[in-house]
Structure formats: structure tokens, C-alpha cells
Amino acid sequence: MNWVDQIPEAARLYLEQHRLDEVECVIADLPGIARGKAVPAAKWERQQFFHLPNSIFFQTITGDWGEAAGPEGFVEPDMILKPDLSTTTAAPWAADGTLQVIHDAFDQKGRPVGCAPRNVLKRVVDLYKAEGWTPVVAPEMEFYLVGKNIDPAKAIEPMMGRTGRPAAARQAYSMMAVDEYGPVIDDIYEYAEIQGFEIDGITQEGGAGQLEINLRHGDPVKLADEVFYFKRLIREAALKHDCFATFMAKPIEGEPGSAMHVHHSVIDAKGRNIFTGPQGGETDAFFNFIGGLQEHMPSVIAMIAPYVNSFRRYVRDHAAPINLEWGRDNRTTGIRVPISPPQARRVENRLAGMDCNPYLCIAASLACGYLGMKNEIWPDKRFRGDAYEAAEEIPQGLYAALDLFDQAKVLHEVLGPDFARVYSIVKRAEYNEFLQVISPWERQHLLLNV
């Protein structure tokens, strides 16, 4: 079968309108950065796979390396990367006809590479399928449009709006605020349409230049692929209009952080939502899923809040959860049950920052819910009122979060022991790199006062 017959309709339509010049073969590393190769179209049509060294999963966000190679040493053997043609999509910002294709990583014996983020998520989804369950997710992406920040020593500032003033702050859901950067949003919509992605809505969030994009619910791997693609799409749309898009959890001092809220439901073999019983009531599985999140989420905070900056988002009374309370239609809790009809009953995890790797974030959240349902874990009593008044339950910083992650052996079995080993080593190497940097706060307050 011709490979063109196996790709999505949007990609085929793109090829009808553009002469294919290049194909970008990509895979997400631990931070969620696209790694891979760009190959000429003629070569792409002849090849069935390509190679990259397994060391791409040992690299920190700064480009340094964690000593995670294992007993064989740092010899960087090649992985075999095979295309998933269902992920084929256009790169509409490219000057010439270009397609992107996500690849899966296998070792030279044909086994999935355990520390590849997409493989981690697939592993968790397969555990659900073994129980006759199909998980369904819907991510919400928050991000900032900011002025071009060329000098890292300078504070990040909101982008300049069409009025000639910085983008409006603290105007949540304001249509006028959205209009301030309408040209960027127009290109986000256009790129998404060309790539075949359906946006459920775009709103102005509470920060200066902060937007939220909601995606339609669906298969966890497919939705993680879309978030992976969307990050690049949004960055390219911003660059076209001389600004930056940032997915940092807390880019601007004094402004709200950016989250990736994830809605979850689970359906059975007959397509029924297992969170809802025959009479429309809430099931044991519903409460057990919440109980699993409460029990195990502290141990995976290092996956959903992966950087030192991530923990600046967890601030009391500042639009981010500080604990694992659950509530109904309550945005102050870490775990929220939105208003919905019984057939659409779902659980929203509000803890993850937008700086997370989408594959790892969704895998971590689903893993916690899976363990809750398998082990029949019951949640605490529903929280009523302002959850910011309750005790904090989030680890205080990345190092504390990694300690909890390392101790969570039951979660390692769900996510994959090799992934857990590599992730901890790489994140600790990254944290040690951070400790070598002297911050402006230290220079301001310690230089002459201590």
C-alpha cells in the first residue's frame, strides 16, 4: 500500500496543494522536545525506519547529560525509530512542502524502548486495555504570549497588543483582551486547521497575555501527540508576529502560572462510561479513580512539575492547587469533578504545569487512577469551600518531589522500571546544573548583606 493512503485526510489534502519537499521524522525526548531528522521526500519514500542514539533520552533541558546509560556504559547504541503514519501532519509554516511524522523507538531486538515517553504512555494505556477499559482524556493548554526575550537576565514581559500597550492583564474571559493579539490567534487557528487538529475553544486567562486552548476528548496517545504538535504550532504562530509563546509554568512574576489540566473518563468494551452506573449515579470506579489520584499523585509530581520553575506555580490563592483535595465544580481543589451529564462524567486533574511532557503527564495521571481502581482506593471526604484554606500537600521543590518518585516502586511497575531509573538520574543531573547558577535574587540580597 502506498504510504500516502495510510496518512490522515488533512495531510493528504496538504499534499494535493503542495509539492512535498521534506519529511521531518520526530520523537519526543524526556522534556518533550522534538528530536529527529529532516529527510528529502524521495529518501523518505524509500526508508522504513531510521536511527538515533538512545542517549537522546539521557539529555537534560540544558543540553548536558545524565549518567543513565546503565551497565553497558555510555556507548550510545542506535535505536530503531519507526514511523506512526497516523501522526502524519503538515508543517504549514515551512517555506516548502513539509510533513511531520512522529516515530516510536525500539531497541535492536525490536523491543519498545522503555524510557521513550510515548512508549511510557502506551504501556499505561495497555494496562487499562488488559482490564477491558479504554481511557479517555481531554487536555487544556495554558500559555503566555510574551515580548521577545533575547537577554535571559531580563524579566519576561507580556507581548505588545494591537493598541500599542502590553497585553491586558487580569481580564479573564475578556474578548477585548483576546482581540489584542488576534493576528496570532488567527494563525493558530489556520495552522491547526491545516494540520487537522480540532480546537474546542480559546479563551483569555487571568494573566497578562495568557491564553487557554481546549482540545476535544479522545485517545490519550492521540491527544498527547496533538499537545506535542501544538506547542510547536503555537511557537511558530507567535514568531510570525515577532513575539514568543512560552509554556513555562511561571514565566512572569506576580502573574498566574500556566497549567495543563487533564480531564479523564474511562469506558468499557460496550462504550459505556464506567464512572456512571445504570441509574446515572456515581460508581465505585469513579471514587476509586479519585482515590488513586489522592494516594499516588505526590509521587509523580516530579513528572508533572518537572523543573525548579514548576514549583513557583503552586502558590496559595493564585489560581493553582496546593493540595489533593477533591470537590465538585470547585476550581480551588487539585482534583475537580466538573458539571456534566452522567454519560460525560469525568475527573479533572488540575495539578500539572504546562511545562510538562504531555506523554509523561497523561501517563502519570492515568497510572494513579489505574492503581486507584485496581486496589479499590477510596478518596477522602469531598472538600467543600475554599481549598486554599486546607493544608498544603504538594512537595516543596523538585528535589523533594524526586525523593517521593524514587520511593514509589508500585508506580515504577506501572510506568516502567527503566523509565523510572532514567528519569530520576536525568532530573537530578538537571537540578545539580541549576544549583551552579547564581540568581539575581542572590546577588541583590546576599552580595553586601551577609
FENHUCOR-V109733 format. One record per backbone hydrogen bond with DSSP energy under -0.5 kcal/mol. NH is the residue of the N-H (numbers start at 0). CO is the residue of the C=O. Records with the same first field share a line. If there is no record, write none. Layout:
NH=CO ; CO
This chain:
4=1
5=2
6=3
7=84
11=7
12=8
13=9
14=10
15=11
16=12 ; 13
17=13
19=17
20=96
21=96
22=38
23=98
24=22 ; 36
25=23 ; 100
26=34
28=32
31=28
34=26 ; 32
36=24
38=22 ; 36
40=20
43=39
44=40
45=41 ; 42
46=42
49=80
51=78
53=76
55=52
56=53
57=54
58=55
59=63
62=59
65=57
67=65
72=69
74=72
78=51
79=105
80=49 ; 78
81=79 ; 103
82=47
83=101
84=82
86=83
87=84
88=99
90=97
93=90
96=18
98=21
99=88
100=23
102=25
103=81
105=79
106=110
109=106
112=104
113=111
115=112
116=114
118=115
119=115
120=116
121=117
122=118
123=119
124=120
125=121
126=122
127=123
128=124
129=125
130=126 ; 127
131=128
132=127
133=266
135=264
136=217
137=262
139=260
140=212
141=139 ; 258
142=210
143=245
144=208
145=143 ; 243
146=156
147=241
149=147
151=149
153=150
158=144
160=164
161=179
163=160
166=158
169=205
170=204
172=203
173=170
177=173
178=174
179=175 ; 176
180=176 ; 177
181=178
183=180
184=180
185=181
186=182
187=183
188=184
189=185
190=186
191=187
192=188
193=189
194=190
195=191 ; 192
196=191
198=196
199=213
200=213
202=211
204=209
208=167 ; 206
209=206
210=142
211=202
212=140
213=200
214=138
215=197
217=136
219=134
222=218
223=219
224=220
225=221
226=222
227=223
228=224
229=225
230=226
231=227
232=228
233=229
234=230
235=231
236=232
237=233
238=234
239=235
240=236 ; 237
241=238
242=237
243=145
245=143
254=251
256=317
257=248
259=351
260=139
261=348
262=137
263=346
264=135
266=133
267=271
270=267
273=265 ; 271
274=265
275=272
276=280
279=276
282=274
286=282
287=283
288=284
289=285
290=286
291=287
292=288
293=289
294=290
295=291
296=292
298=295
299=295 ; 296
300=296 ; 297
302=299
303=299
304=300
309=306
310=306 ; 307
311=308
312=309
314=312
317=314
319=314
320=349
326=334
328=326 ; 336
330=328
332=329
333=324
334=324
335=347
336=326
337=335
343=340
344=341
346=263
347=335
348=261 ; 346
349=333 ; 347
352=303
353=257
355=352
356=302
357=355
360=356
361=357
362=358
363=359
364=360
365=361
366=362
367=363
368=364
369=365
370=366
371=367
372=368
373=369
374=370
376=371
382=325
386=384
388=385
389=386
392=321
393=321
396=394
400=396
401=397
402=398
403=399
404=400
405=401
406=402
407=403 ; 404
408=406
410=407
411=407
412=408
413=409
414=410
415=411
419=415
420=416
421=417
422=418
423=419
424=420
425=421
426=422
427=423
428=424
429=425
430=426
431=427
432=428
433=429
434=430
435=431 ; 432
436=433
438=436
442=438
443=439
444=440
445=441
446=441 ; 442
449=445
